């Protein structure tokens, strides 16, 4: 179907836009072989643009009349012409730069959301807002089935950006260190191509701009607000510093793990360090629990079923002469299937039983 034919080249489109967006800390190596694209790029020409008769201004949406009901190389080249057009390159880089300069944390993406809505308005793309406080659900196509969604996350991390460059974060202690500024820019770029071919779509593409990926509950709240109503399939991409610029990574089956957090509080009886027999030492109990947690994956899990349990903090105070009355520790768990994920949760709760400690678990969004 036409909708799937168009989506089949969206990953290539997003990849090309990523190539053209200035990297923060990763530069393409000279050895990267991008010669595959040379024959295509060398034959590209600038697409014609529609003019608004009332304003006399060029429209953001190019005039594309190729049917492409049967997909071929010419159809791919037509889409690549939009992606490689210098005017579009400048536009999408400016979108990414503005987002990177103004990072916002989970559920605080007000300016980012406003920027996205302005761009959607310019392209005359309808949308529903708000979902999950700052999220957006836009639609392109017939308004009927099949419904296919493309998703990008919007939030930044509580990290201070130290790299000096043109678009350095203007918000102290906040940074787009995980590439969500790129994700948003790529989805806005994909929206432009899809809008250009809207009359050829045999179905509807849903564009989802999701808040709070890093907080772990943005997707859940988007779904609760109806983001996935009628959606039959959903696609997303994630930039990675682990791959050189110009390389797309994928594989059959799960690619990113499901992630969760846990936090345990073990209580005891405070006492002097010189008289441990007069106290109930929670550090001793917590230390045994941490060691036992490390054995869940190494001793109980099939080595071919990748899972992770990592204790990332341990806090019992800083008094060197006192055995504390409580210890708090926690970390993250990750797995590739729901069955494996909930088995890890079960075993963590058994290692830190609720009758002897307070245990909190929280599901976070998928991540590598």
N, C-alpha and C positions, 0 to 999 in steps of 0.2 A: 504494500500500500504506500501511497505517496507520503503519508506522515512518517512512516518508518524509513523510507528512502531518504527523506530530509534529515531525520535524526541520525542516520548512519554516517553522515559527514559532519555532524556537530562536534564529535570528539576531535576530528582533524581540525576543524575551525578553532575550537578552544585551544588546541595545542599550538596552532600558528599564532594566535593572539598572545599566548604565554611567551612564545619566542620573542615577540616584539615588545613585551613589557619589560622595562628596566628591572633587573634582578636586584634584590637588596644586598645579598652577600655572596651569591653564586654567579659566576660568569662562565659562559660556554667555553669549553676547552677547544683550542685550535684543531684538535684531532677529531672532534665530532664530525661525522660524515652526514651532511644534510644534502648531498648531491641528488638524492631521490627527487627533491622538489625542484631542482634547477630547470628541467624541461618544462614544468608546469608554470613556474614563476616567470620564465623568460618569455612566455607567450601570453601573459596576462595583459589586459588592457583595462583602462579605467571604465567602470560601468556608467551608463547614463543615469541621470537623476531626474526625478520628477520635480517640477516647479509648481509652487503654490501661486495660482494666478492672482489671488487677492493681495498677497504680501510680496510677491516677486522673489521669494527666498527659496533656496534649494531645500528639498525635503531630505530628512535623514534616511528615508527609505528609497533605495535604488529601484529602478524600473526593470523588473525581471519577468519576462514573458515565456521563457522556456518551460514547456509542460513537464518534461522528465517523468512521465508516468512509467516509463521504463528507464531505470537509472543507467547512466553511462558516464564515460570520462568527461564529456562536455558539461554534464550537469555538475560534476565535482569542480571543474575549472570555473564554472560560473560562480559558484559559492566562494571559491578561493579568490576570485577577483574582488569580491567585496572585502574579504579579510585582509588582502594585501594592498588595498587602495590607500595611498598615503593619508588622505583625509580621514579615513576611518581609523587608521593606525594612530594618528594624532588624537583623535577623539577618545578611543578606548584607553590609551595611555593616560590621558588627562583624568578620566574617570577613576582609574586605579590610583593615580597620584593623589587625588583629592581625598579618597577614602583612606589611603595610608597616612596622610597627614593628620587625619582626625579620627583616630581609633576610639571605639566605644566598647565598653564591657557588656557582658550578658544582660539582656533586657534593657539596655541603655542606648540602643542603636538608633536614637531618634534622628540625628542628622544624617546618618547613613541611609536610613529608611526614606527620609525626605528626598535625598539625592536620587535614589532609585526611582521614586515615584515621579520626580520631575522628568527623568529620562524616559520613563514609560509614557508619560503624558505627551512628550515631544513626538514619540513614535505612534501616538494614538492607540495604545494598547490598554485595554480595560483591566482593572484589577480590583481585588477586595482587600480592604485595610481597615483596622488592624487585625491580625491574627497573632496570638501569643504576645500581645502588647506592641511589638514593633514589626512583626512579620507581614509579608505581602504574598498574596496569591494572584498572579496575573494569568490571562488566558489569550491564546492566539489560535485561530482556526474557525471551524464551523460551529462550535459550541455543542457538538454532538460526539458520540463515540467514534473510534476508540479514544480514550483519554490517556495521554502519556505525559509524565512530569519530568522536569529538569530542576534540580535543586542546588542552591548555593547557600552557604552560611555567612553571617555578617559580622560576628563579634570578634573583638580583639582579646589580647591577653594582658594581665597586670604585670607587664615587663617594661623596664626603662630601655628605650632605644638608644644605643651608643654610637651607631654608625652615622657619620656626618655625610649627608647627601641631600639632594634637592628637595626630596619629599619626606624628610625626617619628621617623626611624630611631633605634633605641637602640644600633645596632652601628656604631661609628665606622668610617668609610671604606667603608661598604656602604650601598647605597640601591636601592630599586625604582624606578629612573629610566626604565625601559622599559615599565612597565605590567604586568609579569607578576603582580603582586599582584592586579590587576583581572582578568586572564585566569583565574587560579585561582578567584577568587570567582565569576565568571560561569559557569564549568564546574560548580562545586558547585551553583549555583542551577539550572542546566540539569538536573543530576542529580535535583534535587528534583521538578521538573515531570515528567521522564521516569518517575521512580519512581511518581509519583501515577497515571500512565497505563500502568503496566507491563502490566496485564492486557489492555490493548487493543493492545499492540505485536505485530506479526506479524514478529518477527525480534529481533535483539539490538543494542543500542547499547553500544559499547565506549568507556569514558571513560579517556583517557590523560593522566596528569600527568607531564610530561617534565622531567627535570633538564637543566642545562648547555646551554641554547640559546645563551647568550652565548659559551660556550667552543667551540661549533661541532661537538661530537661527541656531544652528548646523544642526539639522534635516532638516530644510527647505533647506539649501544649499546643503546637501547631496542629497536630492530628486531632486533638480534642476540639479545636476550633474549626475543623472541617477542611483542613488543607488537602487531605487525600480523598475527598468525596469523589467517587466515580473513577479514580485513578486506577489503571490496570497495570502500569509499569512505571518505574521511576529510575532516573539516571543521574549520576553526579560524578564529578572528577575532583581530585585533590592534588595540588602541586606538592612536590617533594624535593628536598635538597639532596636526597640520596641518589637521584638520577640526574645525569647531565642534561643541560638545556637541549631541547629538541628530541627527547626520548620519552615515549609513552609506555608506561608499565601496566600490564594486566595479566590475568591468568584465569583459567577455568575454576569455578567454585569460589568460596569465600576469599576475599582479599584483605579486608580490614576486620580486626577482631571486635567483638562486643566488649564493652568496658564497664567496670563498676568500681565503687570505692567502699572501703570498710573502715570503721573506727571502733576501737574497743577501749573500755575503761575498767580497770581492775582495781578494786579497793582492798585495803588492808588495815593495819593498825600502826600509827606512827610511833616511833621510838628512837632512842639514841643509837647511833651507829656502834657505839662501844658495847651496847647491851642488846644484840639482835634477838636474844631469846625472850626479851620482854615485848617484842613487837610482832606483828604479822607482816612479813616483807612482801609487798606487791611487786617489787622489782624482780625478785626471784621467780615468782609465778609468771610475770609477763615475759621474762627472758625465755622461760621454758616454752611459753606459747609461741613466741616468735620463731624459735628453732623448729617447733612442730609444724608451723605454717609452711616453712621452707621445704618440709618433707612431703607436703601434699602433692606437688607437681613432680618432684624428683623420684618419689617412691610409689605413687598411686596412679599416675596418669600414663596412658599409652604414649610412648615417645613420639609416635607419628601424629598425635592429636595435640597440636600446639596450645598450651595454656600457660598462664603466668599468674603467680601470686607474689607480690612484692611489698614488703613492709618498708615504708618510706619515712616514717617519723616515730620517735619514741621520746616521750616527755614525762619526767618524774620530778621536775624542779631542779634547783641548782644549789641546794644546801649540802655541803660536803660532810656534815657531821650528824645528819638526821636521816633516818629511814622514813620515807614519805608514807602518807596514808593512801595514796592513789597513784596509778600510772596510766597514762593514755598513750596508745599507739595506733597506727593504722597504715593504710596503703591502698593498693589497687589490685584488681583481679581482671583477667582478660581471657576470653575464649572465643572459638569460632562457631560454636553452636549453642542454642538455648539449653540443650541437655547438659553440655559440659559446663556452661556458665552457672546454672543452678546447682549442679553438683559441687562446684567450688564454693558457692555460697553456703550450702549445707555443711560442707566439711569445715569451713571457717567458723561457723556457728558451733560446731561440735568441739573444735579446739578451744574456742572461747565461749563456753556455755553461758546462756543468759542467766542461769541461776547463780553464777559466781561472778559475772561481770556484766556490764552494759555493752551490747554490741549493736552498732548501727551499720546498715548496708544501704547503698544507693546506686542505682543503675545510671551509668553515664552513656553518652552517645558513642557510636563506633569510632575507633581510632586505630592507627597502626600500632 
